[in-house]
Amino acid sequence: MAGVEWKASLSALDRYEVIQTLAYRRASLPPAAQGDAVAIEQAAYQGAASREGYNAACDAGVATRSKSSSTSPSSPSHDAAPDGTSSDHSANDRGGTRIGPYTNCTPIAEGVTSQVFRSGSNALKVITTHRNIEPHNPRREAKILSSLSDCPEVITLLDVFHDQAQFMVLRFPYMPLTLAAVIDQGGTSRGGSAPSKGLSQRQLGVIFRDVLLALSHIHPMGIIHRDIKPSAILLASPTGPGRLSDFGTAWHPSLSAAVEPPDDKILDIGTGPYRAPEVLFGNKAYDAGVDMWSLGVALAEAATGAPPFESRPASEDGSQLGLILSVFKTLGTPTPETWPEAQSFKVSPFQLWTVFPQRPWTEIMPGVNDDTRAAVAAMVRFDKERVAAAQALELPLFANI
């Protein structure tokens, strides 16, 4: 089938199935080759002269990324100590034992490159790898947090030391709750004895105002948190105050520039349903707006009991594609008019996807008060009119606390 006629026979569903197949195939590739299924398919679609050429280009795209990534250094094991011995900080190994000068340490959380333990009034973040796995960089995290000691809404870094196994340890004040835990518990009652589905309006206002104060402090400094989510918001009680934590993947204009120039940042940031759409479509020049999108998704979740978008675990094939589809189903498929900035993205969000109609926030978040819906709507939008942190503080939900 010559010319452009073959494209007419290829529906959006056909293309989506091709992308799913590519996503399945690239999941077995090294990390450097992953995440490009949409880009591979779109380049093949635009450049091929026939259906056969399209299929061959898709195959070649995966093969090229596989070959180029095979020469890249492999990622280090998270559990390997410099001498090659196992150094896993599991509950069995660490629970109730000593970390440096701190005793009775019990595990409370675990991340990609770290484990967090409690010892009395201290939270000890033990970095379980001796090499950076970008964008995770604990030394940069420590430097960023040290520069933010004057912001009370950012968790305070008390000190940094190395434990007896020479693992880097960041010490923070222990906070008993995360926003994720409070959401799971259903928040506080809006007047009755039974827990409510979401948090009360006052809870939302107090907790998210504190996070906005943190973001309004770091964003003018050029710092982007890049992993805003309920588990990164620490709480002294179910009603606050809140502290922003987990700066392990944060971007800093001077500390990050050598490995991540401002217009060529890493795309593998964020968590699940909180990932901003510009990142999903390959815009490496993203800015602090990614934090505001993530915060808006977290606010919607805290208000309703569930995030507005569905997201499968990152390890599952097609997880990114599924999130894109969920965002479009919920908010409506963007157009060049509603998201003009996306016309310059590496991967276009306009030509591939089924067109879903725009939906009002009253339909997306029924039964939620107007001030909360307005705050979510100001943060969770595609275009450059997405509200900044300092502006968001002036919204009624936060200004009236």
GUDREN-81053 format. One record per residue (C-alpha): residue number from 1; residue in three letters; x, y, z. Coordinates in pm, 1 decimal. Example, Ala and Ser with C-alpha at 12.3 -4.5 7.8 and 13.67 -1.06 7.14 Angstrom:
GUDREN-81053
num,residu,xx,yy,zz
1,ALA,1230.0,-450.0,780.0
2,SER,1367.0,-106.0,714.0
END
This chain:
GUDREN-81053
num,residu,xx,yy,zz
1,MET,0.0,0.0,0.0
2,ALA,188.2,307.2,-124.0
3,GLY,189.3,674.3,-30.9
4,VAL,-28.7,778.2,261.5
5,GLU,-307.4,529.0,188.0
6,TRP,-166.7,275.3,432.5
7,LYS,-200.4,527.3,716.5
8,ALA,-572.0,552.8,660.4
9,SER,-605.1,180.0,724.0
10,LEU,-421.1,208.2,1056.7
11,SER,-661.1,311.8,1331.4
12,ALA,-567.9,475.8,1661.2
13,LEU,-647.1,145.1,1831.0
14,ASP,-410.0,-37.2,1592.6
15,ARG,-134.6,208.2,1677.9
16,TYR,-203.6,179.6,2048.6
17,GLU,-167.4,-199.3,2024.8
18,VAL,165.1,-154.0,1844.6
19,ILE,285.6,74.0,2124.6
20,GLN,177.4,-179.2,2384.0
21,THR,377.8,-445.2,2199.9
22,LEU,682.4,-217.6,2184.9
23,ALA,642.6,-140.8,2554.7
24,TYR,637.5,-512.6,2629.0
25,ARG,951.6,-569.2,2422.7
26,ARG,1149.5,-275.3,2561.9
27,ALA,1069.3,-382.9,2920.5
28,SER,1336.9,-651.3,2878.6
29,LEU,1595.7,-398.4,2763.3
30,PRO,1846.6,-223.6,2991.5
31,PRO,1709.9,86.9,3169.5
32,ALA,1878.1,325.9,2924.6
33,ALA,1668.2,183.0,2640.4
34,GLN,1335.3,186.3,2820.1
35,GLY,1062.1,448.1,2808.5
36,ASP,1069.7,521.0,2433.9
37,ALA,782.0,308.4,2302.6
38,VAL,567.5,607.2,2204.8
39,ALA,860.8,788.4,2040.8
40,ILE,962.1,477.9,1843.1
41,GLU,611.1,424.9,1708.2
42,GLN,553.8,788.7,1620.1
43,ALA,885.6,817.7,1433.7
44,ALA,799.0,502.3,1239.6
45,TYR,450.3,631.4,1156.6
46,GLN,576.8,966.3,1033.4
47,GLY,871.4,833.6,835.6
48,ALA,744.8,513.1,674.7
49,ALA,614.0,495.2,319.2
50,SER,421.7,170.4,369.2
51,ARG,277.4,-55.5,636.1
52,GLU,568.9,-290.8,585.6
53,GLY,811.8,-3.6,630.9
54,TYR,624.5,105.0,942.9
55,ASN,655.8,-242.5,1097.0
56,ALA,1023.5,-261.6,1005.7
57,ALA,1093.0,84.3,1152.7
58,CYS,928.5,-13.2,1480.8
59,ASP,1143.2,-326.5,1496.6
60,ALA,1456.2,-129.8,1409.5
61,GLY,1381.7,131.7,1674.7
62,VAL,1379.2,-126.5,1951.5
63,ALA,1689.3,-300.3,1814.5
64,THR,1882.5,28.9,1791.5
65,ARG,1806.3,121.5,2151.5
66,SER,1898.3,-228.3,2264.7
67,LYS,2236.0,-212.4,2088.1
68,SER,2322.8,138.9,2206.7
69,SER,2232.5,63.8,2566.8
70,SER,2431.4,-260.8,2573.4
71,THR,2753.0,-56.7,2573.0
72,SER,2640.4,159.8,2865.2
73,PRO,2769.9,89.5,3215.3
74,SER,2534.2,-132.5,3405.5
75,SER,2353.4,2.4,3708.5
76,PRO,2512.6,-92.6,4038.3
77,SER,2341.1,-330.7,4275.2
78,HIS,2161.1,-152.7,4556.1
79,ASP,2286.6,-413.7,4801.3
80,ALA,2653.9,-437.5,4714.7
81,ALA,2907.5,-296.8,4958.1
82,PRO,3251.3,-184.9,4830.5
83,ASP,3403.7,-519.8,4930.1
84,GLY,3133.1,-712.2,4745.5
85,THR,2963.8,-842.8,5058.7
86,SER,2592.0,-813.5,5112.9
87,SER,2489.9,-497.8,5298.8
88,ASP,2110.4,-510.8,5285.5
89,HIS,1953.3,-300.8,5559.2
90,SER,1655.0,-528.0,5620.0
91,ALA,1440.0,-538.9,5930.2
92,ASN,1608.2,-864.4,6035.5
93,ASP,1953.3,-711.1,5999.1
94,ARG,1880.2,-366.7,6139.0
95,GLY,1561.2,-382.4,6343.5
96,GLY,1632.1,-293.8,6707.4
97,THR,2005.1,-257.9,6642.3
98,ARG,2255.8,23.6,6607.2
99,ILE,2309.4,268.8,6321.6
100,GLY,2619.5,469.6,6401.5
101,PRO,2564.6,611.4,6752.6
102,TYR,2188.1,546.6,6743.9
103,THR,2036.3,238.4,6904.3
104,ASN,1697.4,62.4,6899.3
105,CYS,1658.3,143.2,6530.3
106,THR,1348.4,0.1,6366.0
107,PRO,1264.4,19.1,5991.6
108,ILE,972.8,243.5,5893.4
109,ALA,1009.5,298.1,5515.7
110,GLU,1206.6,186.6,5212.4
111,GLY,1286.4,350.2,4878.3
112,VAL,1484.6,275.9,4564.3
113,THR,1821.4,364.9,4714.9
114,SER,1750.3,400.2,5085.9
115,GLN,1585.1,265.3,5397.6
116,VAL,1447.1,480.3,5678.1
117,PHE,1466.9,382.5,6044.6
118,ARG,1336.2,534.1,6363.8
119,SER,1548.0,577.8,6672.3
120,GLY,1356.1,769.4,6937.5
121,SER,1295.2,1123.4,6810.2
122,ASN,1517.3,1068.5,6504.7
123,ALA,1448.7,937.0,6156.3
124,LEU,1760.9,790.9,5995.7
125,LYS,1768.9,764.5,5616.0
126,VAL,2034.1,505.8,5532.1
127,ILE,2158.6,526.3,5171.6
128,THR,2192.0,163.6,5064.7
129,THR,2408.7,217.9,4757.2
130,HIS,2761.0,357.9,4739.4
131,ARG,2716.6,502.4,4388.8
132,ASN,2465.6,752.6,4254.8
133,ILE,2181.5,617.1,4042.0
134,GLU,2062.3,935.4,3874.1
135,PRO,1834.2,1108.4,3934.8
136,HIS,1889.3,968.3,4287.0
137,ASN,2183.5,1150.0,4442.9
138,PRO,2203.1,1154.0,4823.9
139,ARG,2495.8,1395.3,4842.4
140,ARG,2306.9,1643.5,4630.3
141,GLU,1999.6,1581.7,4846.1
142,ALA,2199.7,1666.5,5158.3
143,LYS,2337.5,1985.3,5002.2
144,ILE,1992.2,2096.5,4887.9
145,LEU,1836.8,2029.7,5228.2
146,SER,2120.2,2213.9,5402.3
147,SER,2046.1,2518.8,5188.1
148,LEU,1679.4,2504.9,5292.8
149,SER,1732.8,2510.3,5669.3
150,ASP,1554.1,2846.2,5690.4
151,CYS,1228.5,2702.8,5549.8
152,PRO,1024.6,2547.5,5835.1
153,GLU,791.7,2366.7,5594.0
154,VAL,1080.0,2158.7,5454.2
155,ILE,1188.9,1869.3,5675.7
156,THR,1503.3,1969.7,5866.3
157,LEU,1827.3,1786.0,5791.4
158,LEU,1989.5,1760.9,6136.3
159,ASP,2318.7,1607.1,6028.8
160,VAL,2491.1,1357.4,5797.6
161,PHE,2724.9,1075.3,5903.8
162,HIS,2846.0,730.8,5795.6
163,ASP,2748.8,422.0,5989.6
164,GLN,2972.2,130.6,6084.4
165,ALA,2925.2,-22.1,5736.6
166,GLN,3024.3,312.6,5580.0
167,PHE,2676.4,382.0,5447.4
168,MET,2577.2,746.5,5429.4
169,VAL,2304.0,835.7,5680.0
170,LEU,2085.7,1147.8,5678.9
171,ARG,1928.0,1230.7,6016.2
172,PHE,1592.9,1408.5,6041.9
173,PRO,1342.3,1474.0,6320.1
174,TYR,1098.0,1183.9,6337.6
175,MET,747.3,1264.8,6211.9
176,PRO,482.4,1009.4,6314.2
177,LEU,260.1,1024.6,6003.9
178,THR,258.4,1069.0,5630.1
179,LEU,-26.6,1214.8,5429.5
180,ALA,-54.5,876.7,5256.7
181,ALA,-127.1,709.4,5591.0
182,VAL,-387.5,969.9,5683.1
183,ILE,-561.0,927.3,5347.0
184,ASP,-564.1,550.1,5398.3
185,GLN,-726.8,603.6,5737.6
186,GLY,-998.9,818.1,5581.2
187,GLY,-912.7,1146.5,5745.5
188,THR,-1111.6,1293.0,6031.5
189,SER,-1487.9,1299.3,6048.6
190,ARG,-1673.3,1598.7,5912.8
191,GLY,-1898.7,1603.7,6215.8
192,GLY,-1982.5,1241.8,6298.1
193,SER,-1792.2,966.9,6470.8
194,ALA,-1725.8,761.6,6156.1
195,PRO,-1425.0,843.4,5937.5
196,SER,-1496.0,1027.2,5613.5
197,LYS,-1386.9,915.3,5267.9
198,GLY,-1155.4,1212.3,5225.9
199,LEU,-994.2,1468.7,5451.8
200,SER,-1191.5,1761.5,5588.6
201,GLN,-1166.2,2098.6,5418.0
202,ARG,-964.0,2237.5,5708.5
203,GLN,-723.1,1943.7,5698.6
204,LEU,-673.1,1999.0,5326.6
205,GLY,-620.3,2371.2,5373.5
206,VAL,-366.6,2341.6,5655.7
207,ILE,-163.1,2049.7,5520.7
208,PHE,-145.2,2162.5,5158.9
209,ARG,-82.1,2524.4,5257.0
210,ASP,232.3,2404.7,5436.0
211,VAL,346.2,2218.4,5124.1
212,LEU,273.6,2524.0,4910.5
213,LEU,481.1,2737.4,5147.1
214,ALA,768.2,2491.7,5096.9
215,LEU,729.3,2499.8,4718.1
216,SER,696.2,2879.3,4711.6
217,HIS,1033.9,2885.5,4888.5
218,ILE,1223.1,2636.0,4669.0
219,HIS,1079.7,2718.2,4326.3
220,PRO,1215.2,3076.8,4309.1
221,MET,1555.7,2923.3,4389.7
222,GLY,1522.3,2709.9,4076.3
223,ILE,1481.8,2386.4,4275.6
224,ILE,1228.8,2131.0,4149.3
225,HIS,1129.0,1857.3,4393.3
226,ARG,1019.5,1611.7,4116.9
227,ASP,854.7,1352.5,4341.9
228,ILE,561.3,1519.2,4517.1
229,LYS,325.8,1250.6,4650.7
230,PRO,134.0,1184.1,4973.7
231,SER,409.8,967.0,5121.2
232,ALA,659.0,1256.0,5082.3
233,ILE,442.9,1485.2,5296.7
234,LEU,518.3,1421.5,5663.8
235,LEU,272.9,1516.8,5936.7
236,ALA,295.4,1582.6,6307.4
237,SER,-73.9,1485.2,6342.7
238,PRO,-369.4,1410.2,6108.4
239,THR,-441.1,1782.7,6102.3
240,GLY,-83.7,1897.0,6042.4
241,PRO,147.3,2072.0,6037.8
242,GLY,299.4,1928.4,5721.7
243,ARG,661.5,1902.6,5613.4
244,LEU,788.7,1834.4,5261.7
245,SER,1047.7,1555.4,5252.3
246,ASP,1218.5,1313.9,5010.9
247,PHE,1444.3,1541.2,4805.5
248,GLY,1644.4,1245.6,4674.5
249,THR,1561.4,1315.8,4308.6
250,ALA,1532.2,1695.7,4332.5
251,TRP,1681.3,1911.1,4054.8
252,HIS,1900.8,2208.6,4146.0
253,PRO,2011.4,2473.2,3892.8
254,SER,2379.5,2452.3,3987.8
255,LEU,2417.4,2117.0,4163.1
256,SER,2237.1,1923.8,3887.8
257,ALA,2342.2,2111.7,3574.9
258,ALA,2650.0,1899.8,3501.1
259,VAL,2448.0,1579.1,3463.5
260,GLU,2111.9,1735.9,3378.2
261,PRO,2119.5,2063.5,3182.9
262,PRO,1803.9,2273.6,3223.3
263,ASP,1674.0,2175.8,2878.8
264,ASP,1783.5,1810.8,2899.2
265,LYS,1656.4,1686.7,3233.4
266,ILE,1595.0,1322.1,3317.4
267,LEU,1241.8,1203.3,3236.7
268,ASP,1240.1,912.2,3479.8
269,ILE,1099.8,1119.2,3766.9
270,GLY,786.2,1118.2,3975.7
271,THR,573.0,832.8,4097.5
272,GLY,272.1,661.8,3941.2
273,PRO,-41.3,876.5,3903.8
274,TYR,139.1,1192.7,4021.0
275,ARG,360.8,1219.6,3709.8
276,ALA,302.9,1534.2,3505.4
277,PRO,193.9,1497.1,3140.4
278,GLU,479.8,1702.9,2996.0
279,VAL,721.7,1442.3,3133.4
280,LEU,516.0,1157.7,2986.1
281,PHE,549.6,1320.7,2642.4
282,GLY,924.5,1366.6,2654.0
283,ASN,962.2,1736.4,2739.2
284,LYS,1306.8,1744.3,2899.9
285,ALA,1288.1,2120.5,2953.2
286,TYR,1011.5,2088.3,3213.8
287,ASP,1002.9,2328.5,3507.1
288,ALA,850.8,2366.1,3854.1
289,GLY,508.5,2309.6,3700.8
290,VAL,564.7,1934.5,3737.9
291,ASP,552.5,1981.3,4115.2
292,MET,227.9,2175.3,4095.3
293,TRP,61.0,1905.2,3883.2
294,SER,173.2,1636.4,4129.2
295,LEU,49.0,1840.3,4424.8
296,GLY,-288.1,1891.4,4256.0
297,VAL,-324.3,1516.1,4200.0
298,ALA,-234.1,1455.3,4565.9
299,LEU,-489.7,1716.4,4674.0
300,ALA,-760.8,1547.9,4467.5
301,GLU,-669.7,1214.8,4625.1
302,ALA,-675.8,1359.3,4977.0
303,ALA,-1018.4,1514.6,4911.3
304,THR,-1182.2,1204.4,4761.6
305,GLY,-984.9,908.7,4894.6
306,ALA,-835.2,807.6,4556.6
307,PRO,-620.0,975.8,4290.7
308,PRO,-811.3,1096.4,3984.6
309,PHE,-588.8,897.1,3747.0
310,GLU,-521.3,524.1,3730.3
311,SER,-163.4,404.6,3720.0
312,ARG,-21.9,54.5,3720.7
313,PRO,316.4,-18.5,3884.5
314,ALA,610.8,109.3,3680.4
315,SER,737.1,-247.2,3641.8
316,GLU,427.9,-345.9,3442.2
317,ASP,433.6,-321.3,3064.0
318,GLY,261.4,-15.2,2923.1
319,SER,224.5,156.4,3262.4
320,GLN,313.1,497.6,3118.4
321,LEU,72.3,452.9,2828.7
322,GLY,-202.5,353.0,3068.3
323,LEU,-148.0,668.0,3273.8
324,ILE,-162.8,885.7,2962.5
325,LEU,-489.0,723.8,2861.0
326,SER,-633.6,771.0,3210.8
327,VAL,-537.9,1139.5,3216.1
328,PHE,-700.4,1196.2,2878.1
329,LYS,-1014.4,1003.4,2974.6
330,THR,-1046.0,1212.0,3289.5
331,LEU,-956.9,1561.4,3168.1
332,GLY,-1029.9,1524.1,2798.9
333,THR,-779.6,1483.6,2517.1
334,PRO,-572.8,1803.2,2479.2
335,THR,-561.8,1999.7,2156.7
336,PRO,-312.9,2256.4,2022.6
337,GLU,-554.2,2519.2,2152.1
338,THR,-579.8,2380.5,2506.4
339,TRP,-209.8,2284.3,2531.7
340,PRO,-13.0,2502.0,2286.8
341,GLU,318.5,2438.7,2462.8
342,ALA,301.1,2070.1,2369.8
343,GLN,346.2,2147.7,1999.8
344,SER,721.7,2161.3,2063.9
345,PHE,739.7,1834.6,2260.8
346,LYS,944.0,1541.1,2133.4
347,VAL,630.9,1326.3,2132.2
348,SER,306.0,1488.4,2023.0
349,PRO,-4.8,1430.2,2236.2
350,PHE,-234.6,1542.3,1954.8
351,GLN,-216.1,1292.3,1668.1
352,LEU,-219.3,953.1,1834.7
353,TRP,-489.8,930.5,2095.2
354,THR,-861.2,870.9,2090.7
355,VAL,-1038.7,1201.7,2143.7
356,PHE,-1214.2,1212.5,2478.7
357,PRO,-1435.8,1511.7,2559.5
358,GLN,-1339.5,1759.6,2826.4
359,ARG,-1521.3,1704.7,3155.5
360,PRO,-1605.5,1961.1,3424.4
361,TRP,-1444.2,1922.0,3764.7
362,THR,-1788.3,1896.2,3921.4
363,GLU,-1819.8,1565.8,3735.9
364,ILE,-1463.5,1451.2,3807.4
365,MET,-1487.2,1533.1,4179.7
366,PRO,-1855.8,1520.1,4277.1
367,GLY,-1947.4,1597.2,4635.0
368,VAL,-1630.1,1799.5,4697.5
369,ASN,-1658.4,2162.9,4807.1
370,ASP,-1602.8,2436.8,4550.0
371,ASP,-1283.5,2575.9,4707.4
372,THR,-1111.5,2237.3,4693.5
373,ARG,-1222.7,2170.6,4337.1
374,ALA,-1102.4,2515.0,4231.3
375,ALA,-759.0,2451.4,4382.8
376,VAL,-725.5,2115.2,4208.1
377,ALA,-842.3,2262.6,3877.0
378,ALA,-582.5,2541.2,3903.5
379,MET,-299.8,2289.6,3949.0
380,VAL,-410.3,1997.5,3730.9
381,ARG,-422.0,2154.0,3386.3
382,PHE,-212.7,2101.1,3076.3
383,ASP,-110.9,2452.4,2974.0
384,LYS,118.8,2722.8,3110.8
385,GLU,-171.0,2871.9,3306.9
386,ARG,-111.6,2601.4,3569.0
387,VAL,-93.4,2796.4,3893.6
388,ALA,241.7,2859.6,4064.5
389,ALA,290.0,2787.6,4434.0
390,ALA,288.9,3150.7,4547.1
391,GLN,-29.1,3217.1,4348.7
392,ALA,-195.7,2903.5,4483.6
393,LEU,-152.8,3030.3,4839.0
394,GLU,-399.1,3306.0,4750.0
395,LEU,-674.0,3059.4,4656.2
396,PRO,-966.7,3048.6,4904.6
397,LEU,-889.5,2693.2,5025.1
398,PHE,-555.5,2811.0,5164.3
399,ALA,-599.3,3184.8,5217.3
400,ASN,-902.8,3138.1,5444.2
401,ILE,-730.6,2908.1,5695.7
END
